[in-house]
Amino acid sequence: MSRLRHTGVEFRRVASAGEFGRVAVLFGGDSAEREVSLMTGKAMHEALLARGIDATPFDPAERALGDLVTEGFDRACIALHGPGGEDGALQGALEWLGLPYTGSGVIGSAVGMDKLRTKRLAAAAGVATPPWMVLSGAADFERAVAELGLPLAVKPATQGSSVGMSRVTAAAELPSAWRAASALDPVVIAERWMTGGEFTVGVLQGEALPAIRIETPRAFYDYQAKYFADDTRYLVPCGLDAAAEGAMQQAALATFAATGAGGWGRVDFVTGEDGKALLLEINTVPGMTSHSLVPMAARAAGIDFPELCWRILETSFARERT
């Protein structure tokens, strides 16, 4: 057993599968991202089994969390996306049960799921974001167009995978975009649509992975493009020079620090006209499917999928009670 320390956080490196004990892979759930979570959990479960880990699938939508204790699980690998799995609620329940779990804690998960508070905290830490404002209703529509211009991204504050997000190209489209977003969350954000490149940076055990550039022929990198489309392009190397990529990686780590995220995750960026990275959002339990970005970035860093899942599971030791 050895330990690594990055940015003030200590990570345990595990040498044998038996050290993990009995692992519950939590996936499915009842959020709008259930379908993706099922794919993520299946992939991670199979990878952990391939490495000799005693891993068992567990769907909180179908079973009581208390079963994790009564059935003798030693830790949880969280593969749940969206509210109820990625927003701190599950993390708090696992803390109460005394069961170590992967990734960010209660605060980091809750903040990371909330795009509004992520923006505020990241900005305070010096991480730039596209101009934005909260849309409370029809009274804000005219001001949003006047201050932010068109096109706009309109999105709910607490959903992932671009669920509920719209690209608004005309003022007449704002009411329907706001209704779609507000049906999922009472807090709706309008953000200036940036025309630069779209990038993502994975974070694993305190280190930034190689940046990926995302290109899609669709209006934007939506749910379909993220998980099912075959015409989305992922560029690794990302095409940025070393200094620009390094600055983006540092912005990803700064976003993690500002929001209290930890263990592993992903930070999404867009570049402005000056080429500088602007924060879009943080994902504390990103997808791990065949189309997912963290596995691509890890592969570019020489980490295959089973090893990536192993290292993610290692982050659970940071949650063990001492």
N, C-alpha and C positions, 0 to 999 in steps of 0.2 A: 504494500500500500504506500502510495506517495501522495504529496499534496502540491498543487500549483497555486500561486497567488498572482492574481491580475487585478489591477486597479483597486487594491485594498480588499478584494474578496478572495477567500480561499476555496479552491476546488480540489476535491479528492479524486485522485486517479486510481481506478480499480483494476487489479491485475487478474482476478478470476471471477467467473460468472457467479459462483456461489456466494460471493460477498454481497450481492444484491438481495439475496433471499428471494422470497416469493413476491412477484411484481404484478400489480393490477394495471392493465393498459385501459385507461378510461377514454372511451370514445362513443360517438353517437350523440346522446343528449337530445334536447328538444328545441334547439335554436334553429333559426333559418338556415344555418350552415351545417345541419345534421348530415346531409348527403356527403359533403366534403370531409367531415369528421370521420364518417364511417370508412372512407377511403384512406385517410391519414392513419387511423388506428389500425386498420388491417395491415397496411404496409409496415408500420412500426412493430406491431406484434410479430409478424413473420420475421422481421430482421432481428429482433431480440431472441426469438427462438433459434434462429440460425447461429447465433453466437453462444448458444447453450444456456440462456437465461430462462429461469422458471417464470414465464410470463403467461398471464391469463386475460382474455378480453373481458371487459366489464362496462356495460352500458347503464349509466345512471338514470336514463329514461325508463328503464325496465326493472331496475333493482334498487333497493334502499342502500344508501351509502354506509349505513351501519354494518352491512354484510362484509365490508372490507375488514372490519375488526373481528367479527365473529368467525370469519373464514380464514383468519390468520395471515393476511397479506402484510408484508414488511414495508412496502413503499408503493407509490402510485406514479405511473408515467402518464401525464396528462396529454391527451390528443383530442381534446374538445375545443371547438371553435365557437366564438361568439358569446352572447350573454348566457350565463349559467355555467360556463366552463372556462372562459377567458377573462372574466370581469372581476375576479376576486371572491365571488360567492363560493365557488367550489373550493378555492384555496383556503378560505376561512373555515369551511366545514372540515377540511382535512387537518387543519391546525387543531381544531377542537377535538378531533378524533385521535390526534397524536400520530398521524401517519405522514412520513416524509413524502414529498412530491417534487416533480421536476419543474424547472423554470422559475418564473417570477413569483414573489410572494403576494400577499393580499393587496398591499398598497400599490406595488408596481403593476399588478394585473388590473386593478380597478382604474388606475390613471391611464394605463396604456390603452384600455378599451374606450376611453373617453377622449375623442379627438379634440374637443374644446379645451379641456384641461391640459392635454398633452401639448397643444400649441402654446398655451400660456406659460407653462413651465419651461418648455424648450426655448421659447423666446427670451425668458428671463436668464437662461443659461447661455445665451448668445447664438443659438441655432436659428437661422432664418427660416421663415415659412412664407408661402404665397400670401398676399393680402386677403383678408377674410372678414366676415361679419356673421353674427347670429341672425337668422331669419325667424322672427317671432310670429309672422303672419303677413297678410296682404299689405299692411301699413309699411313694411320694410322693403317691398319689392322694388319700388321706384328708386329708393336710396341705394339699394344694392347695385342696380344697373348703373346709376350715376357715379358711384364711388369705385366700383370694381370693374365696370365695363363688361363687355360680352366677348366671348362666351364665358359662362360660369359653370363651376361644379357645385351641385347642390347635393348634400349628403346628410344622413342622420348621424348624430354624434357618437352613437355606440353600436355600430354594426361593422363587421369585417367583410372581406371578400367582395367589396363594392356593392353589397346588398343595399338596395334603396337609393343608390346614387344615380344622378342624371346629369347629362351635359346639356346645358341650356344655351341655345344660340340666339334666341329672340325673347324679348320681354314677355311675349304672350305665352311662352312655355313655362314661366316661373310658377304659376299657380298649380299646375299638375305635378311639377317636380317637387314643390314644397309638400303637396298632399302625399306623394309617394314616400318621401322621407319621414314626414311627421307621423305617418301610420306606424312606423317602426320605433320612433323615439320622439319625445316632445321637443327635444333640442335639435334644431336643424342649422347647419352651417352652409353659407355660400362662400365660395372661394374663387378668386380669379383663376381662370384657366390659363395655365402656362404652356407655351408652345415649344419649350425645349425638350430635351430627351428625358425619358423616364428611367429611373435606376432604382436598384435595391441593394442593400448591404446586409448580409447575415451577420449575426453576432453569436459566438460560441465560446462559453467559458471565459468571458472577458476579452476576447480578441475579435477583431473584425475580419470577416472573410472577404475574398475578392468581390468587387462590385460587379453587378450584372446590368446590362442595358436591355430594356424591354421594348420591342417594336411590334405593333399590331396594326393591321389594316382597318380595324374597327374604329368607331368614334372615340373609344377609350378602352383601357385595359379592364374590361368588365368581368363579371362572374364567369361568363361563357369562355372568354379569352383566357382567363386564369386557369381554368380546370379542364376544359374539354376541347377547345379549338386547336387545330393543327397548323394554323397559319400565323400563330404568334411566334416571333423570333426572339431568342435569348442570346445575347452576345457576351461571351467571356473568353478573352479579355473584353472589357466594356468599351474600349476605344478612347477613354480619357488618358491624358498623360499621367505620369506617376504622381505629380504634385496634386493634380485635381482629384484623382482617385483617393489619394491619402487624406486629403481634406474631407472628402465625403465619408471615408471610414471613421475619421475622428469625430465628425458630426454625428454619426450613428452611435458611437460610444458615449458622446456627450448627451445624446437624447436618452440613452439607457440610464445614465447617471441621474439626469434631471427628473426622470419619471419614477425612479426607484425600481426599474426593471432589472432582471438578473438571470443568469444561467444561459439562456439562449433565446433567440428571436430574430426579428428582421425589421429593418427600418427602410421606409420607402421615400424616395426623393424625386423631384423634378428639377431640371435646370432652367434658370431664367435666361433672359437675353444676353446677360453678361457671362453666362456659363457657370455661375455659382450654384451650388446645391441648395435647394429649398425643401424643407421637411414636409412630407405629406402626412405620414402617420407611422406609428410603431405597431408591430404585431408581436405579442408575447407568446402566442402559440400558433405559429404560421403553419400553412399546409405542408404535408409531407407526402404528396401524391406524385404520380409520374410527371406531372407538369409543374411541380413545385420548385421554388427558387432556392431555398436553403440547401437542399441536396445538390443542386447544380453548383452552387458556390463552393460547397464543401468538396465536391468532386474536383473542382479546379484547384483546390488547396491540397489535393492528395488524400482526401478522406472519403472512403466509400460509404454507401448507405448504412450497412450494418455497424460500421465504426461510428458514424454520426449518431445513430440511435443509442449506441453504448455510451457515448460522451454526453448525450442529453440526459440519459438515465443517471450518469454520475452526478449531475447537478442536484439530484435529490438529497445527496448527503449534506448539502448546505442547509437543509431543512430539518435535520435530525436534532432532537432535543438532547442536550448534554447535561 
